[in-house]
Amino acid sequence: MKQIKAYVRPAVADHVIDMMEDRSADSPGIAASELRVYGHPDDSDPLERSHLAKLEIVVRDEDAEPVVDIILEHAQTGRSGDGAIYVSEVTDAIRIRNGARD
C-alpha cells in the first residue's frame, strides 16, 4: 500500500476530492485538513507563511499513480505555492474498531 500526502491550495482541495470520487467507483477515503505552512519559496531569504490544505490518502500500490495524476491535473495552476505531493510505503494498516489488518 501507498500513502499519498498532497499539500494543495485550499481553494482546489474540494475540487480534487470530487474528481477522485467521479473517476473511480472505488474512490479512496481521504483525510483533509487546513494548515499554516512556513517556508522559503523560490529560495528567498525571508520565511513566508501561507495556507495549504493537506490531503492524506492510502491506496493499493496500483492505484497510487492514477491518484497522483488526478491531483496534478486538478491542483496545478503553474504558480509558485501550488504545493507538493509525497508518496510513501505503508507497511501495515490496522483497523482500531476490530483489530483487522489490511
N, CA, C and O atoms as CSV, one atom per row, in Angstrom:
chain,resi,resn,atom,element,x,y,z
A,1,MET,N,N,0.831,-1.172,0.000
A,1,MET,CA,C,0.000,0.000,0.000
A,1,MET,C,C,0.882,1.242,0.000
A,1,MET,O,O,2.041,1.210,0.412
A,2,LYS,N,N,0.294,2.338,-0.476
A,2,LYS,CA,C,0.998,3.624,-0.531
A,2,LYS,C,C,0.182,4.677,0.205
A,2,LYS,O,O,-1.049,4.664,0.183
A,3,GLN,N,N,0.901,5.591,0.859
A,3,GLN,CA,C,0.262,6.759,1.440
A,3,GLN,C,C,0.654,7.953,0.596
A,3,GLN,O,O,1.829,8.162,0.298
A,4,ILE,N,N,-0.339,8.729,0.217
A,4,ILE,CA,C,-0.114,9.935,-0.566
A,4,ILE,C,C,-0.488,11.118,0.316
A,4,ILE,O,O,-1.608,11.204,0.820
A,5,LYS,N,N,0.465,12.028,0.497
A,5,LYS,CA,C,0.202,13.284,1.186
A,5,LYS,C,C,0.326,14.375,0.145
A,5,LYS,O,O,1.389,14.571,-0.444
A,6,ALA,N,N,-0.757,15.076,-0.076
A,6,ALA,CA,C,-0.760,16.155,-1.060
A,6,ALA,C,C,-1.058,17.461,-0.348
A,6,ALA,O,O,-2.071,17.585,0.342
A,7,TYR,N,N,-0.185,18.423,-0.514
A,7,TYR,CA,C,-0.368,19.761,0.024
A,7,TYR,C,C,-0.791,20.638,-1.143
A,7,TYR,O,O,-0.004,20.893,-2.054
A,8,VAL,N,N,-2.042,21.100,-1.113
A,8,VAL,CA,C,-2.606,21.847,-2.242
A,8,VAL,C,C,-3.228,23.153,-1.739
A,8,VAL,O,O,-3.439,23.335,-0.540
A,9,ARG,N,N,-3.510,24.039,-2.665
A,9,ARG,CA,C,-4.193,25.285,-2.316
A,9,ARG,C,C,-5.580,24.944,-1.756
A,9,ARG,O,O,-6.267,24.087,-2.311
A,10,PRO,N,N,-5.998,25.595,-0.674
A,10,PRO,CA,C,-7.317,25.301,-0.094
A,10,PRO,C,C,-8.460,25.472,-1.093
A,10,PRO,O,O,-9.462,24.760,-1.015
A,11,ALA,N,N,-8.319,26.398,-2.019
A,11,ALA,CA,C,-9.378,26.669,-2.992
A,11,ALA,C,C,-9.631,25.502,-3.943
A,11,ALA,O,O,-10.710,25.410,-4.529
A,12,VAL,N,N,-8.651,24.607,-4.105
A,12,VAL,CA,C,-8.823,23.491,-5.045
A,12,VAL,C,C,-9.031,22.150,-4.344
A,12,VAL,O,O,-9.295,21.149,-5.010
A,13,ALA,N,N,-8.918,22.107,-3.023
A,13,ALA,CA,C,-8.981,20.823,-2.305
A,13,ALA,C,C,-10.292,20.086,-2.556
A,13,ALA,O,O,-10.276,18.899,-2.881
A,14,ASP,N,N,-11.426,20.772,-2.409
A,14,ASP,CA,C,-12.715,20.105,-2.622
A,14,ASP,C,C,-12.866,19.620,-4.057
A,14,ASP,O,O,-13.424,18.550,-4.299
A,15,HIS,N,N,-12.370,20.403,-5.005
A,15,HIS,CA,C,-12.448,20.005,-6.415
A,15,HIS,C,C,-11.626,18.734,-6.672
A,15,HIS,O,O,-12.077,17.829,-7.373
A,16,VAL,N,N,-10.423,18.677,-6.102
A,16,VAL,CA,C,-9.579,17.486,-6.258
A,16,VAL,C,C,-10.289,16.262,-5.679
A,16,VAL,O,O,-10.301,15.200,-6.301
A,17,ILE,N,N,-10.878,16.409,-4.497
A,17,ILE,CA,C,-11.598,15.295,-3.869
A,17,ILE,C,C,-12.779,14.872,-4.738
A,17,ILE,O,O,-12.998,13.676,-4.931
A,18,ASP,N,N,-13.536,15.821,-5.261
A,18,ASP,CA,C,-14.666,15.499,-6.136
A,18,ASP,C,C,-14.211,14.742,-7.382
A,18,ASP,O,O,-14.880,13.804,-7.815
A,19,MET,N,N,-13.082,15.140,-7.960
A,19,MET,CA,C,-12.586,14.480,-9.165
A,19,MET,C,C,-12.160,13.046,-8.871
A,19,MET,O,O,-12.353,12.160,-9.703
A,20,MET,N,N,-11.585,12.812,-7.700
A,20,MET,CA,C,-11.229,11.431,-7.334
A,20,MET,C,C,-12.472,10.575,-7.200
A,20,MET,O,O,-12.486,9.419,-7.623
A,21,GLU,N,N,-13.510,11.136,-6.616
A,21,GLU,CA,C,-14.759,10.393,-6.447
A,21,GLU,C,C,-15.417,10.123,-7.798
A,21,GLU,O,O,-15.946,9.034,-8.018
A,22,ASP,N,N,-15.392,11.109,-8.713
A,22,ASP,CA,C,-16.008,10.967,-10.027
A,22,ASP,C,C,-15.314,9.932,-10.896
A,22,ASP,O,O,-15.965,9.258,-11.694
A,23,ARG,N,N,-13.998,9.796,-10.750
A,23,ARG,CA,C,-13.228,8.937,-11.656
A,23,ARG,C,C,-13.091,7.502,-11.187
A,23,ARG,O,O,-12.527,6.668,-11.896
A,24,SER,N,N,-13.599,7.205,-10.003
A,24,SER,CA,C,-13.421,5.849,-9.501
A,24,SER,C,C,-14.644,5.403,-8.716
A,24,SER,O,O,-15.093,6.094,-7.801
A,25,ALA,N,N,-15.177,4.250,-9.079
A,25,ALA,CA,C,-16.289,3.688,-8.320
A,25,ALA,C,C,-15.815,3.278,-6.938
A,25,ALA,O,O,-16.600,3.245,-5.990
A,26,ASP,N,N,-14.536,2.967,-6.824
A,26,ASP,CA,C,-13.938,2.553,-5.553
A,26,ASP,C,C,-12.993,3.661,-5.081
A,26,ASP,O,O,-11.807,3.424,-4.852
A,27,SER,N,N,-13.539,4.874,-4.940
A,27,SER,CA,C,-12.676,6.003,-4.580
A,27,SER,C,C,-12.136,5.830,-3.167
A,27,SER,O,O,-12.817,5.294,-2.293
A,28,PRO,N,N,-10.901,6.292,-2.950
A,28,PRO,CA,C,-10.265,6.105,-1.639
A,28,PRO,C,C,-10.845,7.047,-0.597
A,28,PRO,O,O,-11.400,8.094,-0.931
A,29,GLY,N,N,-10.712,6.665,0.668
A,29,GLY,CA,C,-11.032,7.580,1.747
A,29,GLY,C,C,-9.952,8.645,1.808
A,29,GLY,O,O,-8.784,8.372,1.531
A,30,ILE,N,N,-10.340,9.848,2.169
A,30,ILE,CA,C,-9.398,10.963,2.184
A,30,ILE,C,C,-9.553,11.721,3.490
A,30,ILE,O,O,-10.668,12.064,3.883
A,31,ALA,N,N,-8.445,11.984,4.162
A,31,ALA,CA,C,-8.436,12.869,5.328
A,31,ALA,C,C,-7.947,14.226,4.838
A,31,ALA,O,O,-6.914,14.315,4.176
A,32,ALA,N,N,-8.686,15.279,5.162
A,32,ALA,CA,C,-8.315,16.621,4.710
A,32,ALA,C,C,-8.230,17.559,5.902
A,32,ALA,O,O,-9.062,17.515,6.809
A,33,SER,N,N,-7.211,18.406,5.886
A,33,SER,CA,C,-7.067,19.404,6.937
A,33,SER,C,C,-6.430,20.653,6.342
A,33,SER,O,O,-5.748,20.590,5.319
A,34,GLU,N,N,-6.662,21.788,6.996
A,34,GLU,CA,C,-6.038,23.032,6.555
A,34,GLU,C,C,-4.867,23.349,7.459
A,34,GLU,O,O,-4.929,23.139,8.670
A,35,LEU,N,N,-3.799,23.854,6.866
A,35,LEU,CA,C,-2.547,24.094,7.583
A,35,LEU,C,C,-2.011,25.491,7.324
A,35,LEU,O,O,-2.292,26.102,6.293
A,36,ARG,N,N,-1.241,25.976,8.269
A,36,ARG,CA,C,-0.388,27.134,8.027
A,36,ARG,C,C,0.983,26.562,7.733
A,36,ARG,O,O,1.475,25.710,8.473
A,37,VAL,N,N,1.597,27.019,6.670
A,37,VAL,CA,C,2.873,26.485,6.219
A,37,VAL,C,C,3.891,27.616,6.202
A,37,VAL,O,O,3.596,28.732,5.774
A,38,TYR,N,N,5.089,27.310,6.672
A,38,TYR,CA,C,6.169,28.290,6.702
A,38,TYR,C,C,7.303,27.764,5.835
A,38,TYR,O,O,7.747,26.629,6.007
A,39,GLY,N,N,7.768,28.583,4.910
A,39,GLY,CA,C,8.837,28.110,4.043
A,39,GLY,C,C,9.509,29.240,3.305
A,39,GLY,O,O,9.186,30.413,3.494
A,40,HIS,N,N,10.448,28.869,2.464
A,40,HIS,CA,C,11.226,29.806,1.661
A,40,HIS,C,C,10.896,29.566,0.183
A,40,HIS,O,O,11.608,28.816,-0.485
A,41,PRO,N,N,9.842,30.178,-0.335
A,41,PRO,CA,C,9.510,29.955,-1.740
A,41,PRO,C,C,10.575,30.523,-2.667
A,41,PRO,O,O,11.126,31.594,-2.410
A,42,ASP,N,N,10.850,29.825,-3.710
A,42,ASP,CA,C,11.808,30.281,-4.725
A,42,ASP,C,C,13.152,30.668,-4.115
A,42,ASP,O,O,13.787,31.621,-4.567
A,43,ASP,N,N,13.585,29.938,-3.098
A,43,ASP,CA,C,14.882,30.166,-2.449
A,43,ASP,C,C,15.042,31.593,-1.916
A,43,ASP,O,O,16.157,32.113,-1.866
A,44,SER,N,N,13.934,32.228,-1.519
A,44,SER,CA,C,14.042,33.580,-0.972
A,44,SER,C,C,14.549,33.519,0.456
A,44,SER,O,O,14.429,32.497,1.131
A,45,ASP,N,N,15.106,34.605,0.898
A,45,ASP,CA,C,15.671,34.664,2.244
A,45,ASP,C,C,14.617,34.695,3.345
A,45,ASP,O,O,14.698,33.889,4.272
A,46,PRO,N,N,13.633,35.591,3.284
A,46,PRO,CA,C,12.694,35.660,4.403
A,46,PRO,C,C,11.737,34.459,4.424
A,46,PRO,O,O,11.323,33.951,3.382
A,47,LEU,N,N,11.406,34.031,5.629
A,47,LEU,CA,C,10.453,32.951,5.819
A,47,LEU,C,C,9.063,33.493,5.540
A,47,LEU,O,O,8.685,34.534,6.076
A,48,GLU,N,N,8.297,32.799,4.705
A,48,GLU,CA,C,6.950,33.243,4.376
A,48,GLU,C,C,5.929,32.262,4.922
A,48,GLU,O,O,6.178,31.060,5.006
A,49,ARG,N,N,4.775,32.800,5.293
A,49,ARG,CA,C,3.678,31.977,5.797
A,49,ARG,C,C,2.591,31.917,4.737
A,49,ARG,O,O,2.258,32.924,4.112
A,50,SER,N,N,2.042,30.724,4.542
A,50,SER,CA,C,0.922,30.583,3.623
A,50,SER,C,C,-0.029,29.527,4.190
A,50,SER,O,O,0.268,28.880,5.194
A,51,HIS,N,N,-1.146,29.371,3.544
A,51,HIS,CA,C,-2.126,28.369,3.957
A,51,HIS,C,C,-2.250,27.328,2.851
A,51,HIS,O,O,-2.325,27.663,1.669
A,52,LEU,N,N,-2.270,26.061,3.256
A,52,LEU,CA,C,-2.475,24.965,2.323
A,52,LEU,C,C,-3.452,23.971,2.937
A,52,LEU,O,O,-3.667,23.958,4.149
A,53,ALA,N,N,-4.033,23.147,2.091
A,53,ALA,CA,C,-4.837,22.025,2.550
A,53,ALA,C,C,-3.993,20.771,2.391
A,53,ALA,O,O,-3.289,20.612,1.394
A,54,LYS,N,N,-4.063,19.878,3.377
A,54,LYS,CA,C,-3.330,18.613,3.282
A,54,LYS,C,C,-4.341,17.498,3.072
A,54,LYS,O,O,-5.283,17.344,3.849
A,55,LEU,N,N,-4.137,16.725,2.015
A,55,LEU,CA,C,-4.956,15.554,1.729
A,55,LEU,C,C,-4.112,14.325,2.005
A,55,LEU,O,O,-3.007,14.199,1.478
A,56,GLU,N,N,-4.623,13.415,2.828
A,56,GLU,CA,C,-3.918,12.166,3.129
A,56,GLU,C,C,-4.766,11.017,2.619
A,56,GLU,O,O,-5.945,10.895,2.951
A,57,ILE,N,N,-4.138,10.173,1.801
A,57,ILE,CA,C,-4.856,9.106,1.115
A,57,ILE,C,C,-4.006,7.845,1.166
A,57,ILE,O,O,-2.809,7.892,0.882
A,58,VAL,N,N,-4.614,6.720,1.524
A,58,VAL,CA,C,-3.911,5.433,1.484
A,58,VAL,C,C,-4.600,4.573,0.425
A,58,VAL,O,O,-5.816,4.382,0.465
A,59,VAL,N,N,-3.815,4.056,-0.522
A,59,VAL,CA,C,-4.359,3.287,-1.639
A,59,VAL,C,C,-3.500,2.055,-1.905
A,59,VAL,O,O,-2.370,1.946,-1.427
A,60,ARG,N,N,-4.064,1.133,-2.679
A,60,ARG,CA,C,-3.274,-0.008,-3.152
A,60,ARG,C,C,-2.166,0.523,-4.057
A,60,ARG,O,O,-2.299,1.587,-4.661
A,61,ASP,N,N,-1.077,-0.226,-4.141
A,61,ASP,CA,C,0.072,0.211,-4.943
A,61,ASP,C,C,-0.326,0.618,-6.360
A,61,ASP,O,O,0.143,1.635,-6.870
A,62,GLU,N,N,-1.186,-0.172,-6.992
A,62,GLU,CA,C,-1.553,0.089,-8.388
A,62,GLU,C,C,-2.437,1.327,-8.549
A,62,GLU,O,O,-2.579,1.840,-9.659
A,63,ASP,N,N,-3.028,1.809,-7.463
A,63,ASP,CA,C,-3.886,2.994,-7.541
A,63,ASP,C,C,-3.138,4.293,-7.236
A,63,ASP,O,O,-3.697,5.376,-7.408
A,64,ALA,N,N,-1.900,4.205,-6.793
A,64,ALA,CA,C,-1.164,5.404,-6.386
A,64,ALA,C,C,-0.942,6.364,-7.556
A,64,ALA,O,O,-1.221,7.556,-7.430
A,65,GLU,N,N,-0.456,5.876,-8.670
A,65,GLU,CA,C,-0.144,6.770,-9.794
A,65,GLU,C,C,-1.393,7.439,-10.364
A,65,GLU,O,O,-1.342,8.635,-10.650
A,66,PRO,N,N,-2.515,6.731,-10.545
A,66,PRO,CA,C,-3.725,7.426,-11.003
A,66,PRO,C,C,-4.197,8.517,-10.031
A,66,PRO,O,O,-4.681,9.559,-10.472
A,67,VAL,N,N,-4.064,8.294,-8.730
A,67,VAL,CA,C,-4.451,9.315,-7.751
A,67,VAL,C,C,-3.523,10.520,-7.864
A,67,VAL,O,O,-3.990,11.658,-7.845
A,68,VAL,N,N,-2.228,10.290,-7.980
A,68,VAL,CA,C,-1.273,11.386,-8.157
A,68,VAL,C,C,-1.611,12.176,-9.426
A,68,VAL,O,O,-1.569,13.407,-9.421
A,69,ASP,N,N,-1.943,11.475,-10.505
A,69,ASP,CA,C,-2.291,12.145,-11.761
A,69,ASP,C,C,-3.517,13.052,-11.597
A,69,ASP,O,O,-3.544,14.158,-12.136
A,70,ILE,N,N,-4.527,12.589,-10.855
A,70,ILE,CA,C,-5.725,13.395,-10.621
A,70,ILE,C,C,-5.362,14.653,-9.838
A,70,ILE,O,O,-5.825,15.747,-10.159
A,71,ILE,N,N,-4.535,14.491,-8.814
A,71,ILE,CA,C,-4.124,15.651,-8.019
A,71,ILE,C,C,-3.379,16.657,-8.894
A,71,ILE,O,O,-3.673,17.851,-8.855
A,72,LEU,N,N,-2.420,16.181,-9.680
A,72,LEU,CA,C,-1.659,17.075,-10.553
A,72,LEU,C,C,-2.566,17.792,-11.551
A,72,LEU,O,O,-2.419,18.992,-11.784
A,73,GLU,N,N,-3.488,17.062,-12.128
A,73,GLU,CA,C,-4.365,17.638,-13.151
A,73,GLU,C,C,-5.269,18.724,-12.578
A,73,GLU,O,O,-5.536,19.723,-13.246
A,74,HIS,N,N,-5.739,18.538,-11.354
A,74,HIS,CA,C,-6.759,19.440,-10.827
A,74,HIS,C,C,-6.268,20.422,-9.765
A,74,HIS,O,O,-7.033,21.285,-9.335
A,75,ALA,N,N,-5.010,20.311,-9.332
A,75,ALA,CA,C,-4.485,21.227,-8.324
A,75,ALA,C,C,-3.409,22.157,-8.875
A,75,ALA,O,O,-3.023,23.123,-8.216
A,76,GLN,N,N,-2.933,21.873,-10.058
A,76,GLN,CA,C,-1.804,22.620,-10.619
A,76,GLN,C,C,-2.273,23.895,-11.304
A,76,GLN,O,O,-3.109,23.851,-12.207
A,77,THR,N,N,-1.729,25.037,-10.869
A,77,THR,CA,C,-2.021,26.315,-11.524
A,77,THR,C,C,-0.815,26.829,-12.296
A,77,THR,O,O,-0.938,27.709,-13.149
A,78,GLY,N,N,0.369,26.264,-11.983
A,78,GLY,CA,C,1.588,26.735,-12.621
A,78,GLY,C,C,2.247,27.883,-11.887
A,78,GLY,O,O,3.278,28.395,-12.323
A,79,ARG,N,N,1.650,28.297,-10.758
A,79,ARG,CA,C,2.213,29.396,-9.982
A,79,ARG,C,C,2.928,28.851,-8.751
A,79,ARG,O,O,2.645,27.746,-8.288
A,80,SER,N,N,3.849,29.640,-8.234
A,80,SER,CA,C,4.525,29.279,-7.004
A,80,SER,C,C,3.487,29.123,-5.896
A,80,SER,O,O,2.553,29.919,-5.798
A,81,GLY,N,N,3.651,28.106,-5.070
A,81,GLY,CA,C,2.713,27.877,-3.976
A,81,GLY,C,C,1.641,26.853,-4.277
A,81,GLY,O,O,0.715,26.677,-3.485
A,82,ASP,N,N,1.750,26.164,-5.424
A,82,ASP,CA,C,0.764,25.128,-5.760
A,82,ASP,C,C,0.812,23.958,-4.787
A,82,ASP,O,O,-0.184,23.251,-4.630
A,83,GLY,N,N,1.948,23.739,-4.130
A,83,GLY,CA,C,2.040,22.669,-3.141
A,83,GLY,C,C,2.997,21.578,-3.556
A,83,GLY,O,O,3.877,21.781,-4.392
A,84,ALA,N,N,2.808,20.406,-2.951
A,84,ALA,CA,C,3.698,19.264,-3.195
A,84,ALA,C,C,2.932,17.976,-2.930
A,84,ALA,O,O,1.911,17.966,-2.242
A,85,ILE,N,N,3.454,16.887,-3.497
A,85,ILE,CA,C,2.879,15.559,-3.289
A,85,ILE,C,C,4.004,14.639,-2.832
A,85,ILE,O,O,5.084,14.623,-3.423
A,86,TYR,N,N,3.743,13.876,-1.780
A,86,TYR,CA,C,4.698,12.896,-1.279
A,86,TYR,C,C,4.031,11.527,-1.283
A,86,TYR,O,O,2.889,11.384,-0.846
A,87,VAL,N,N,4.741,10.530,-1.774
A,87,VAL,CA,C,4.234,9.162,-1.798
A,87,VAL,C,C,5.191,8.296,-0.992
A,87,VAL,O,O,6.399,8.308,-1.227
A,88,SER,N,N,4.647,7.547,-0.041
A,88,SER,CA,C,5.484,6.676,0.780
A,88,SER,C,C,4.831,5.314,0.938
A,88,SER,O,O,3.637,5.138,0.696
A,89,GLU,N,N,5.642,4.367,1.347
A,89,GLU,CA,C,5.193,2.983,1.534
A,89,GLU,C,C,4.478,2.847,2.883
A,89,GLU,O,O,4.928,3.392,3.891
A,90,VAL,N,N,3.369,2.119,2.887
A,90,VAL,CA,C,2.664,1.785,4.127
A,90,VAL,C,C,2.935,0.308,4.391
A,90,VAL,O,O,2.608,-0.546,3.567
A,91,THR,N,N,3.524,0.017,5.523
A,91,THR,CA,C,3.865,-1.373,5.818
A,91,THR,C,C,2.751,-2.126,6.530
A,91,THR,O,O,2.708,-3.355,6.487
A,92,ASP,N,N,1.850,-1.400,7.186
A,92,ASP,CA,C,0.766,-2.066,7.896
A,92,ASP,C,C,-0.366,-1.081,8.116
A,92,ASP,O,O,-0.130,0.115,8.292
A,93,ALA,N,N,-1.594,-1.578,8.107
A,93,ALA,CA,C,-2.776,-0.772,8.417
A,93,ALA,C,C,-3.660,-1.617,9.326
A,93,ALA,O,O,-3.975,-2.764,9.007
A,94,ILE,N,N,-4.056,-1.047,10.453
A,94,ILE,CA,C,-4.830,-1.787,11.438
A,94,ILE,C,C,-6.089,-0.990,11.762
A,94,ILE,O,O,-6.020,0.185,12.121
A,95,ARG,N,N,-7.223,-1.638,11.630
A,95,ARG,CA,C,-8.494,-1.001,11.950
A,95,ARG,C,C,-8.691,-1.046,13.463
A,95,ARG,O,O,-8.732,-2.131,14.043
A,96,ILE,N,N,-8.813,0.111,14.110
A,96,ILE,CA,C,-8.910,0.185,15.565
A,96,ILE,C,C,-10.167,-0.524,16.073
A,96,ILE,O,O,-10.120,-1.203,17.099
A,97,ARG,N,N,-11.273,-0.376,15.377
A,97,ARG,CA,C,-12.547,-0.932,15.810
A,97,ARG,C,C,-12.464,-2.433,16.098
A,97,ARG,O,O,-12.973,-2.905,17.115
A,98,ASN,N,N,-11.812,-3.187,15.187
A,98,ASN,CA,C,-11.818,-4.651,15.336
A,98,ASN,C,C,-10.437,-5.288,15.225
A,98,ASN,O,O,-10.322,-6.514,15.253
A,99,GLY,N,N,-9.402,-4.488,15.101
A,99,GLY,CA,C,-8.049,-5.026,15.024
A,99,GLY,C,C,-7.691,-5.649,13.691
A,99,GLY,O,O,-6.610,-6.220,13.546
A,100,ALA,N,N,-8.593,-5.549,12.703
A,100,ALA,CA,C,-8.337,-6.139,11.392
A,100,ALA,C,C,-7.140,-5.467,10.734
A,100,ALA,O,O,-6.971,-4.250,10.807
A,101,ARG,N,N,-6.329,-6.269,10.101
A,101,ARG,CA,C,-5.164,-5.759,9.366
A,101,ARG,C,C,-5.462,-5.842,7.867
A,101,ARG,O,O,-5.909,-6.869,7.354
A,102,ASP,N,N,-5.203,-4.743,7.196
A,102,ASP,CA,C,-5.458,-4.683,5.746
A,102,ASP,C,C,-4.171,-4.838,4.986
A,102,ASP,O,O,-4.175,-4.815,3.755
